């Protein structure tokens, strides 16, 4: 189990937020870490959707769209958080 956590730690990029001009350092840092948490939550949601798709009942009329809702929400959160991180890093000149 510990080996898997160390392996996952190498995959996830370091959350080192770039200071945003005009914002207090603490507010900028909390906002930056919050965006990284949105990206990680999106990855978790997409992963949970894949899991639900793998173990779901494949018969008709049994909530077959629910895994796709999880995956779509996860991908949307990843795109939103990633684009905001990119925009803020561009504004901050990072």
TIVEXBA-466813 format. One record per residue: x, y, z of N, C-alpha, C, CB in turn; residue in three letters; residue number from 0. Coordinates in pm, whole numbers, plus 50000, padded with zeros to 5 digits. Atoms other than C-alpha are relative to their C-alpha. Glycine has a CB too. Example, Ala and Ser with C-alpha at 12.3 -4.5 7.8 and 13.67 -1.06 7.14 Angstrom:
2
rec n.east: 50089&n.north: 49881&n.up: 50000&ca.east: 51230&ca.north: 49550&ca.up: 50780&c.east: 50090&c.north: 50120&c.up: 50000&cb.east: 49901&cb.north: 50003&cb.up: 50125&torlo: Ala&rotor: 0 .
rec n.east: 49918&n.north: 49881&n.up: 49994&ca.east: 51367&ca.north: 49894&ca.up: 50714&c.east: 49923&c.north: 50109&c.up: 50073&cb.east: 50041&cb.north: 50046&cb.up: 49858&torlo: Ser&rotor: 1 .
% end
This chain:
94
rec n.east: 50083&n.north: 49881&n.up: 50000&ca.east: 50000&ca.north: 50000&ca.up: 50000&c.east: 50087&c.north: 50126&c.up: 50000&cb.east: 49906&cb.north: 50000&cb.up: 50121&torlo: Unk&rotor: 0 .
rec n.east: 49915&n.north: 49881&n.up: 49992&ca.east: 50276&ca.north: 50244&ca.up: 50089&c.east: 50074&c.north: 50024&c.up: 49869&cb.east: 50100&cb.north: 49986&cb.up: 50115&torlo: Unk&rotor: 1 .
rec n.east: 49933&n.north: 49986&n.up: 50128&ca.east: 50454&ca.north: 50173&ca.up: 49761&c.east: 49909&c.north: 50068&c.up: 49898&cb.east: 50046&cb.north: 49863&cb.up: 49947&torlo: Unk&rotor: 2 .
rec n.east: 50094&n.north: 49938&n.up: 50092&ca.east: 50140&ca.north: 50268&ca.up: 49570&c.east: 49986&c.north: 50149&c.up: 50029&cb.east: 49864&cb.north: 49932&cb.up: 50009&torlo: Unk&rotor: 3 .
rec n.east: 50012&n.north: 49859&n.up: 49965&ca.east: 50111&ca.north: 50597&ca.up: 49759&c.east: 50122&c.north: 50078&c.up: 49953&cb.east: 49980&cb.north: 50017&cb.up: 50151&torlo: Unk&rotor: 4 .
rec n.east: 49879&n.north: 49932&n.up: 50045&ca.east: 50471&ca.north: 50685&ca.up: 49683&c.east: 49999&c.north: 50012&c.up: 49848&cb.east: 50127&cb.north: 49924&cb.up: 50047&torlo: Unk&rotor: 5 .
rec n.east: 50010&n.north: 49995&n.up: 50145&ca.east: 50413&ca.north: 50599&ca.up: 49317&c.east: 49901&c.north: 50107&c.up: 49957&cb.east: 49959&cb.north: 49863&cb.up: 49944&torlo: Unk&rotor: 6 .
rec n.east: 50098&n.north: 49897&n.up: 50034&ca.east: 50102&ca.north: 50818&ca.up: 49306&c.east: 50052&c.north: 50139&c.up: 50029&cb.east: 49871&cb.north: 49976&cb.up: 50077&torlo: Unk&rotor: 7 .
rec n.east: 49946&n.north: 49868&n.up: 49968&ca.east: 50291&ca.north: 51103&ca.up: 49470&c.east: 50091&c.north: 50049&c.up: 49888&cb.east: 50077&cb.north: 49995&cb.up: 50132&torlo: Unk&rotor: 8 .
rec n.east: 49916&n.north: 49960&n.up: 50112&ca.east: 50530&ca.north: 51103&ca.up: 49174&c.east: 49919&c.north: 50041&c.up: 49878&cb.east: 50092&cb.north: 49888&cb.up: 49963&torlo: Unk&rotor: 9 .
rec n.east: 50085&n.north: 49969&n.up: 50115&ca.east: 50241&ca.north: 51128&ca.up: 48925&c.east: 49934&c.north: 50136&c.up: 50017&cb.east: 49895&cb.north: 49892&cb.up: 49981&torlo: Unk&rotor: 10 .
rec n.east: 50071&n.north: 49874&n.up: 49973&ca.east: 50061&ca.north: 51421&ca.up: 49090&c.east: 50102&c.north: 50113&c.up: 50004&cb.east: 49920&cb.north: 49992&cb.up: 50135&torlo: Unk&rotor: 11 .
rec n.east: 49905&n.north: 49888&n.up: 50001&ca.east: 50237&ca.north: 51750&ca.up: 49012&c.east: 49998&c.north: 50076&c.up: 50132&cb.east: 49969&cb.north: 50095&cb.up: 49885&torlo: Unk&rotor: 12 .
rec n.east: 49989&n.north: 49922&n.up: 49878&ca.east: 50358&ca.north: 51964&ca.up: 49299&c.east: 49912&c.north: 50123&c.up: 49995&cb.east: 50144&cb.north: 50039&cb.up: 50026&torlo: Unk&rotor: 13 .
rec n.east: 50087&n.north: 49883&n.up: 49995&ca.east: 50111&ca.north: 52230&ca.up: 49405&c.east: 50079&c.north: 50116&c.up: 50058&cb.east: 49872&cb.north: 49973&cb.up: 50086&torlo: Unk&rotor: 14 .
rec n.east: 49921&n.north: 49884&n.up: 49959&ca.east: 50336&ca.north: 52535&ca.up: 49418&c.east: 49938&c.north: 50121&c.up: 49930&cb.east: 50153&cb.north: 49984&cb.up: 49963&torlo: Unk&rotor: 15 .
rec n.east: 50071&n.north: 49892&n.up: 50069&ca.east: 50101&ca.north: 52826&ca.up: 49341&c.east: 50089&c.north: 50122&c.up: 49979&cb.east: 49877&cb.north: 50040&cb.up: 50080&torlo: Unk&rotor: 16 .
rec n.east: 49929&n.north: 49877&n.up: 50034&ca.east: 50241&ca.north: 53134&ca.up: 49172&c.east: 49928&c.north: 50117&c.up: 50065&cb.east: 50009&cb.north: 50019&cb.up: 49845&torlo: Unk&rotor: 17 .
rec n.east: 50067&n.north: 49884&n.up: 49938&ca.east: 50175&ca.north: 53456&ca.up: 49367&c.east: 49933&c.north: 50087&c.up: 49894&cb.east: 50102&cb.north: 50083&cb.up: 50080&torlo: Unk&rotor: 18 .
rec n.east: 50077&n.north: 49917&n.up: 50092&ca.east: 49910&ca.north: 53669&ca.up: 49198&c.east: 50021&c.north: 50145&c.up: 50039&cb.east: 49847&cb.north: 49962&cb.up: 50003&torlo: Unk&rotor: 19 .
rec n.east: 49979&n.north: 49859&n.up: 49967&ca.east: 49993&ca.north: 54039&ca.up: 49174&c.east: 49872&c.north: 50067&c.up: 50049&cb.east: 50054&cb.north: 50075&cb.up: 49878&torlo: Unk&rotor: 20 .
rec n.east: 50115&n.north: 49928&n.up: 49947&ca.east: 49760&ca.north: 54256&ca.up: 49380&c.east: 49923&c.north: 49925&c.up: 50107&cb.east: 49909&cb.north: 50034&cb.up: 49890&torlo: Unk&rotor: 21 .
rec n.east: 50067&n.north: 50076&n.up: 49895&ca.east: 49648&ca.north: 53980&ca.up: 49614&c.east: 50097&c.north: 49979&c.up: 50115&cb.east: 49947&cb.north: 49863&cb.up: 49946&torlo: Unk&rotor: 22 .
rec n.east: 49921&n.north: 50032&n.up: 49883&ca.east: 49769&ca.north: 53920&ca.up: 49965&c.east: 50063&c.north: 49862&c.up: 49980&cb.east: 49914&cb.north: 50005&cb.up: 50129&torlo: Unk&rotor: 23 .
rec n.east: 49930&n.north: 50127&n.up: 50018&ca.east: 50022&ca.north: 53633&ca.up: 49978&c.east: 49923&c.north: 49881&c.up: 50051&cb.east: 50132&cb.north: 50006&cb.up: 50067&torlo: Unk&rotor: 24 .
rec n.east: 50075&n.north: 50110&n.up: 49942&ca.east: 49806&ca.north: 53419&ca.up: 50203&c.east: 49877&c.north: 49966&c.up: 49916&cb.east: 49958&cb.north: 50034&cb.up: 50142&torlo: Unk&rotor: 25 .
rec n.east: 50119&n.north: 50022&n.up: 50082&ca.east: 49491&ca.north: 53465&ca.up: 49992&c.east: 50040&c.north: 49934&c.up: 49868&cb.east: 49926&cb.north: 50134&cb.up: 49973&torlo: Unk&rotor: 26 .
rec n.east: 49953&n.north: 50057&n.up: 50126&ca.east: 49686&ca.north: 53389&ca.up: 49675&c.east: 50038&c.north: 49854&c.up: 50016&cb.east: 50118&cb.north: 50080&cb.up: 49946&torlo: Unk&rotor: 27 .
rec n.east: 49957&n.north: 50137&n.up: 49976&ca.east: 49834&ca.north: 53074&ca.up: 49824&c.east: 49881&c.north: 49907&c.up: 50025&cb.east: 50096&cb.north: 49994&cb.up: 50120&torlo: Unk&rotor: 28 .
rec n.east: 50120&n.north: 50081&n.up: 49973&ca.east: 49499&ca.north: 52945&ca.up: 49957&c.east: 49922&c.north: 49978&c.up: 49871&cb.east: 49910&cb.north: 50067&cb.up: 50107&torlo: Unk&rotor: 29 .
rec n.east: 50072&n.north: 50011&n.up: 50127&ca.east: 49336&ca.north: 53016&ca.up: 49619&c.east: 50070&c.north: 49901&c.up: 49907&cb.east: 49988&cb.north: 50138&cb.up: 49933&torlo: Unk&rotor: 30 .
rec n.east: 49923&n.north: 50092&n.up: 50084&ca.east: 49615&ca.north: 52832&ca.up: 49436&c.east: 49984&c.north: 49856&c.up: 50043&cb.east: 50145&cb.north: 50038&cb.up: 50001&torlo: Unk&rotor: 31 .
rec n.east: 50019&n.north: 50136&n.up: 49950&ca.east: 49591&ca.north: 52527&ca.up: 49660&c.east: 49857&c.north: 49953&c.up: 49980&cb.east: 50037&cb.north: 49993&cb.up: 50149&torlo: Unk&rotor: 32 .
rec n.east: 50139&n.north: 50036&n.up: 50024&ca.east: 49212&ca.north: 52535&ca.up: 49627&c.east: 49976&c.north: 49953&c.up: 49857&cb.east: 49910&cb.north: 50119&cb.up: 50030&torlo: Unk&rotor: 33 .
rec n.east: 50015&n.north: 50042&n.up: 50140&ca.east: 49240&ca.north: 52512&ca.up: 49249&c.east: 50061&c.north: 49862&c.up: 49979&cb.east: 50066&cb.north: 50102&cb.up: 49906&torlo: Unk&rotor: 34 .
rec n.east: 49940&n.north: 50134&n.up: 50012&ca.east: 49474&ca.north: 52212&ca.up: 49282&c.east: 49908&c.north: 49896&c.up: 50061&cb.east: 50138&cb.north: 49996&cb.up: 50069&torlo: Unk&rotor: 35 .
rec n.east: 50095&n.north: 50095&n.up: 49941&ca.east: 49218&ca.north: 52048&ca.up: 49510&c.east: 49882&c.north: 49974&c.up: 49907&cb.east: 49949&cb.north: 50053&cb.up: 50134&torlo: Unk&rotor: 36 .
rec n.east: 50108&n.north: 50020&n.up: 50098&ca.east: 48950&ca.north: 52103&ca.up: 49244&c.east: 50045&c.north: 49901&c.up: 49892&cb.east: 49959&cb.north: 50136&cb.up: 49935&torlo: Unk&rotor: 37 .
rec n.east: 49948&n.north: 50092&n.up: 50101&ca.east: 49172&ca.north: 51927&ca.up: 48990&c.east: 50008&c.north: 49858&c.up: 50055&cb.east: 50138&cb.north: 50046&cb.up: 49951&torlo: Unk&rotor: 38 .
rec n.east: 49990&n.north: 50133&n.up: 49940&ca.east: 49239&ca.north: 51637&ca.up: 49228&c.east: 49862&c.north: 49940&c.up: 50026&cb.east: 50079&cb.north: 50007&cb.up: 50131&torlo: Unk&rotor: 39 .
rec n.east: 50136&n.north: 50050&n.up: 49980&ca.east: 48869&ca.north: 51610&ca.up: 49315&c.east: 49939&c.north: 49956&c.up: 49867&cb.east: 49911&cb.north: 50107&cb.up: 50066&torlo: Unk&rotor: 40 .
rec n.east: 50047&n.north: 50040&n.up: 50132&ca.east: 48790&ca.north: 51598&ca.up: 48943&c.east: 50059&c.north: 49867&c.up: 49957&cb.east: 50033&cb.north: 50108&cb.up: 49899&torlo: Unk&rotor: 41 .
rec n.east: 49937&n.north: 50128&n.up: 50032&ca.east: 49040&ca.north: 51318&ca.up: 48896&c.east: 49936&c.north: 49887&c.up: 50081&cb.east: 50153&cb.north: 50006&cb.up: 50027&torlo: Unk&rotor: 42 .
rec n.east: 50067&n.north: 50100&n.up: 49917&ca.east: 48879&ca.north: 51132&ca.up: 49185&c.east: 49860&c.north: 49969&c.up: 49949&cb.east: 49992&cb.north: 50048&cb.up: 50144&torlo: Unk&rotor: 43 .
rec n.east: 50135&n.north: 50021&n.up: 50053&ca.east: 48531&ca.north: 51183&ca.up: 49039&c.east: 50003&c.north: 49920&c.up: 49870&cb.east: 49932&cb.north: 50133&cb.up: 49976&torlo: Unk&rotor: 44 .
rec n.east: 49989&n.north: 50075&n.up: 50126&ca.east: 48639&ca.north: 51059&ca.up: 48696&c.east: 50038&c.north: 49855&c.up: 50028&cb.east: 50103&cb.north: 50066&cb.up: 49906&torlo: Unk&rotor: 45 .
rec n.east: 49961&n.north: 50137&n.up: 49963&ca.east: 48807&ca.north: 50758&ca.up: 48855&c.east: 49884&c.north: 49922&c.up: 50060&cb.east: 50116&cb.north: 50003&cb.up: 50098&torlo: Unk&rotor: 46 .
rec n.east: 50116&n.north: 50066&n.up: 49940&ca.east: 48496&ca.north: 50680&ca.up: 49059&c.east: 49898&c.north: 49964&c.up: 49893&cb.east: 49936&cb.north: 50091&cb.up: 50107&torlo: Unk&rotor: 47 .
rec n.east: 50090&n.north: 50031&n.up: 50110&ca.east: 48289&ca.north: 50699&ca.up: 48740&c.east: 50044&c.north: 49877&c.up: 49923&cb.east: 49989&cb.north: 50119&cb.up: 49907&torlo: Unk&rotor: 48 .
rec n.east: 49947&n.north: 50119&n.up: 50068&ca.east: 48517&ca.north: 50445&ca.up: 48573&c.east: 49973&c.north: 49877&c.up: 50086&cb.east: 50152&cb.north: 50015&cb.up: 49972&torlo: Unk&rotor: 49 .
rec n.east: 50027&n.north: 50112&n.up: 49909&ca.east: 48483&ca.north: 50221&ca.up: 48881&c.east: 49852&c.north: 49960&c.up: 49995&cb.east: 50040&cb.north: 50038&cb.up: 50144&torlo: Unk&rotor: 50 .
rec n.east: 50143&n.north: 50030&n.up: 50003&ca.east: 48102&ca.north: 50250&ca.up: 48879&c.east: 49959&c.north: 49937&c.up: 49867&cb.east: 49918&cb.north: 50128&cb.up: 50024&torlo: Unk&rotor: 51 .
rec n.east: 50029&n.north: 50060&n.up: 50129&ca.east: 48098&ca.north: 50168&ca.up: 48508&c.east: 50044&c.north: 49854&c.up: 49997&cb.east: 50068&cb.north: 50080&cb.up: 49887&torlo: Unk&rotor: 52 .
rec n.east: 49948&n.north: 50137&n.up: 50000&ca.east: 48307&ca.north: 49857&ca.up: 48568&c.east: 49913&c.north: 49905&c.up: 50082&cb.east: 50142&cb.north: 49998&cb.up: 50053&torlo: Unk&rotor: 53 .
rec n.east: 50075&n.north: 50089&n.up: 49911&ca.east: 48088&ca.north: 49722&ca.up: 48849&c.east: 49848&c.north: 50016&c.up: 49986&cb.east: 50039&cb.north: 50025&cb.up: 50143&torlo: Unk&rotor: 54 .
rec n.east: 50143&n.north: 49975&n.up: 50009&ca.east: 47747&ca.north: 49845&ca.up: 48731&c.east: 49926&c.north: 49882&c.up: 49937&cb.east: 49973&cb.north: 50127&cb.up: 49918&torlo: Unk&rotor: 55 .
rec n.east: 50088&n.north: 50100&n.up: 50058&ca.east: 47457&ca.north: 49624&ca.up: 48637&c.east: 49971&c.north: 50043&c.up: 49856&cb.east: 49866&cb.north: 49983&cb.up: 50083&torlo: Unk&rotor: 56 .
rec n.east: 50010&n.north: 49962&n.up: 50141&ca.east: 47449&ca.north: 49623&ca.up: 48259&c.east: 49861&c.north: 49978&c.up: 49940&cb.east: 50101&cb.north: 49922&cb.up: 49919&torlo: Unk&rotor: 57 .
rec n.east: 50135&n.north: 50020&n.up: 50052&ca.east: 47076&ca.north: 49550&ca.up: 48229&c.east: 49934&c.north: 50134&c.up: 49971&cb.east: 49916&cb.north: 49918&cb.up: 50099&torlo: Unk&rotor: 58 .
rec n.east: 50071&n.north: 49877&n.up: 50036&ca.east: 46830&ca.north: 49800&ca.up: 48089&c.east: 49928&c.north: 50059&c.up: 50121&cb.east: 49900&cb.north: 49972&cb.up: 49888&torlo: Unk&rotor: 59 .
rec n.east: 50079&n.north: 49930&n.up: 49900&ca.east: 46674&ca.north: 50061&ca.up: 48314&c.east: 50056&c.north: 49998&c.up: 50140&cb.east: 49866&cb.north: 49943&cb.up: 50003&torlo: Unk&rotor: 60 .
rec n.east: 49941&n.north: 50003&n.up: 49866&ca.east: 46917&ca.north: 50035&ca.up: 48603&c.east: 50103&c.north: 50110&c.up: 50019&cb.east: 50064&cb.north: 49864&cb.up: 50027&torlo: Unk&rotor: 61 .
rec n.east: 49910&n.north: 49887&n.up: 49976&ca.east: 47078&ca.north: 50379&ca.up: 48606&c.east: 50129&c.north: 49992&c.up: 49922&cb.east: 50030&cb.north: 50010&cb.up: 50144&torlo: Unk&rotor: 62 .
rec n.east: 49880&n.north: 50017&n.up: 50080&ca.east: 47320&ca.north: 50318&ca.up: 48322&c.east: 50074&c.north: 50129&c.up: 49971&cb.east: 49965&cb.north: 49936&cb.up: 49872&torlo: Unk&rotor: 63 .
rec n.east: 49932&n.north: 49874&n.up: 50030&ca.east: 47398&ca.north: 50688&ca.up: 48282&c.east: 50076&c.north: 50057&c.up: 50120&cb.east: 49899&cb.north: 50102&cb.up: 49951&torlo: Unk&rotor: 64 .
rec n.east: 49935&n.north: 49943&n.up: 49882&ca.east: 47519&ca.north: 50746&ca.up: 48639&c.east: 50153&c.north: 50000&c.up: 49992&cb.east: 49957&cb.north: 49923&cb.up: 50122&torlo: Unk&rotor: 65 .
rec n.east: 49854&n.north: 49993&n.up: 50010&ca.east: 47884&ca.north: 50645&ca.up: 48577&c.east: 50048&c.north: 50110&c.up: 49906&cb.east: 50054&cb.north: 49867&cb.up: 49953&torlo: Unk&rotor: 66 .
rec n.east: 49959&n.north: 49897&n.up: 50094&ca.east: 47897&ca.north: 50882&ca.up: 48281&c.east: 49982&c.north: 50140&c.up: 50058&cb.east: 49921&cb.north: 49986&cb.up: 49870&torlo: Unk&rotor: 67 .
rec n.east: 50015&n.north: 49873&n.up: 49930&ca.east: 47767&ca.north: 51164&ca.up: 48500&c.east: 50121&c.north: 50026&c.up: 50089&cb.east: 49870&cb.north: 50001&cb.up: 50085&torlo: Unk&rotor: 68 .
rec n.east: 49880&n.north: 49986&n.up: 49915&ca.east: 48054&ca.north: 51101&ca.up: 48744&c.east: 50122&c.north: 50033&c.up: 49916&cb.east: 50025&cb.north: 49871&cb.up: 50081&torlo: Unk&rotor: 69 .
rec n.east: 49883&n.north: 49976&n.up: 50084&ca.east: 48310&ca.north: 51085&ca.up: 48466&c.east: 49995&c.north: 50138&c.up: 49936&cb.east: 50011&cb.north: 49893&cb.up: 49891&torlo: Unk&rotor: 70 .
rec n.east: 50014&n.north: 49868&n.up: 50061&ca.east: 48173&ca.north: 51395&ca.up: 48293&c.east: 50024&c.north: 50113&c.up: 50099&cb.east: 49863&cb.north: 50015&cb.up: 49939&torlo: Unk&rotor: 71 .
rec n.east: 49976&n.north: 49899&n.up: 49896&ca.east: 48168&ca.north: 51593&ca.up: 48617&c.east: 50146&c.north: 50008&c.up: 50038&cb.east: 49916&cb.north: 49971&cb.up: 50122&torlo: Unk&rotor: 72 .
rec n.east: 49857&n.north: 50002&n.up: 49967&ca.east: 48522&ca.north: 51484&ca.up: 48696&c.east: 50084&c.north: 50066&c.up: 49893&cb.east: 50047&cb.north: 49858&cb.up: 50020&torlo: Unk&rotor: 73 .
rec n.east: 49925&n.north: 49939&n.up: 50111&ca.east: 48653&ca.north: 51581&ca.up: 48353&c.east: 49973&c.north: 50150&c.up: 49995&cb.east: 49962&cb.north: 49933&cb.up: 49865&torlo: Unk&rotor: 74 .
rec n.east: 50032&n.north: 49856&n.up: 49998&ca.east: 48470&ca.north: 51915&ca.up: 48375&c.east: 50076&c.north: 50072&c.up: 50110&cb.east: 49848&cb.north: 50021&cb.up: 50018&torlo: Unk&rotor: 75 .
rec n.east: 49925&n.north: 49939&n.up: 49889&ca.east: 48631&ca.north: 51986&ca.up: 48715&c.east: 50149&c.north: 50009&c.up: 49966&cb.east: 49980&cb.north: 49921&cb.up: 50130&torlo: Unk&rotor: 76 .
rec n.east: 49859&n.north: 49997&n.up: 50039&ca.east: 48975&ca.north: 51896&ca.up: 48577&c.east: 50024&c.north: 50112&c.up: 49899&cb.east: 50043&cb.north: 49864&cb.up: 49940&torlo: Unk&rotor: 77 .
rec n.east: 49985&n.north: 49895&n.up: 50101&ca.east: 48927&ca.north: 52125&ca.up: 48277&c.east: 49986&c.north: 50139&c.up: 50061&cb.east: 49898&cb.north: 49981&cb.up: 49888&torlo: Unk&rotor: 78 .
rec n.east: 50022&n.north: 49869&n.up: 49937&ca.east: 48793&ca.north: 52412&ca.up: 48488&c.east: 50119&c.north: 50039&c.up: 50088&cb.east: 49872&cb.north: 49998&cb.up: 50084&torlo: Unk&rotor: 79 .
rec n.east: 49887&n.north: 49969&n.up: 49912&ca.east: 49065&ca.north: 52391&ca.up: 48753&c.east: 50129&c.north: 50019&c.up: 49923&cb.east: 50019&cb.north: 49889&cb.up: 50102&torlo: Unk&rotor: 80 .
rec n.east: 49878&n.north: 49988&n.up: 50079&ca.east: 49341&ca.north: 52336&ca.up: 48498&c.east: 50006&c.north: 50129&c.up: 49921&cb.east: 50013&cb.north: 49883&cb.up: 49907&torlo: Unk&rotor: 81 .
rec n.east: 49999&n.north: 49876&n.up: 50078&ca.east: 49236&ca.north: 52628&ca.up: 48282&c.east: 50016&c.north: 50122&c.up: 50091&cb.east: 49871&cb.north: 50012&cb.up: 49918&torlo: Unk&rotor: 82 .
rec n.east: 49982&n.north: 49888&n.up: 49908&ca.east: 49207&ca.north: 52860&ca.up: 48583&c.east: 50144&c.north: 50009&c.up: 50050&cb.east: 49905&cb.north: 49987&cb.up: 50119&torlo: Unk&rotor: 83 .
rec n.east: 49859&n.north: 50000&n.up: 49959&ca.east: 49554&ca.north: 52755&ca.up: 48702&c.east: 50087&c.north: 50059&c.up: 49888&cb.east: 50047&cb.north: 49856&cb.up: 50037&torlo: Unk&rotor: 84 .
rec n.east: 49922&n.north: 49951&n.up: 50113&ca.east: 49692&ca.north: 52823&ca.up: 48353&c.east: 49981&c.north: 50150&c.up: 49981&cb.east: 49960&cb.north: 49925&cb.up: 49871&torlo: Unk&rotor: 85 .
rec n.east: 50028&n.north: 49857&n.up: 50016&ca.east: 49521&ca.north: 53162&ca.up: 48328&c.east: 50069&c.north: 50080&c.up: 50110&cb.east: 49847&cb.north: 50026&cb.up: 50002&torlo: Unk&rotor: 86 .
rec n.east: 49938&n.north: 49924&n.up: 49890&ca.east: 49639&ca.north: 53273&ca.up: 48673&c.east: 50152&c.north: 49998&c.up: 49992&cb.east: 49956&cb.north: 49943&cb.up: 50134&torlo: Unk&rotor: 87 .
rec n.east: 49855&n.north: 50004&n.up: 50018&ca.east: 49994&ca.north: 53156&ca.up: 48604&c.east: 50043&c.north: 50093&c.up: 49887&cb.east: 50047&cb.north: 49858&cb.up: 49971&torlo: Unk&rotor: 88 .
rec n.east: 49970&n.north: 49906&n.up: 50108&ca.east: 49985&ca.north: 53355&ca.up: 48279&c.east: 49992&c.north: 50144&c.up: 50046&cb.east: 49906&cb.north: 49978&cb.up: 49884&torlo: Unk&rotor: 89 .
rec n.east: 50015&n.north: 49864&n.up: 49946&ca.east: 49862&ca.north: 53666&ca.up: 48464&c.east: 50117&c.north: 50031&c.up: 50093&cb.east: 49865&cb.north: 50016&cb.up: 50075&torlo: Unk&rotor: 90 .
rec n.east: 49894&n.north: 49978&n.up: 49902&ca.east: 50122&ca.north: 53621&ca.up: 48736&c.east: 50139&c.north: 49998&c.up: 49936&cb.east: 49993&cb.north: 49896&cb.up: 50109&torlo: Unk&rotor: 91 .
rec n.east: 49871&n.north: 50002&n.up: 50068&ca.east: 50397&ca.north: 53573&ca.up: 48479&c.east: 50085&c.north: 49880&c.up: 50040&cb.east: 50075&cb.north: 50127&cb.up: 50029&torlo: Unk&rotor: 92 .
rec n.east: 49927&n.north: 50118&n.up: 49954&ca.east: 50488&ca.north: 53227&ca.up: 48610&c.east: 50019&c.north: 49909&c.up: 49887&cb.east: 49930&cb.north: 49929&cb.up: 50112&torlo: Unk&rotor: 93 .
% end
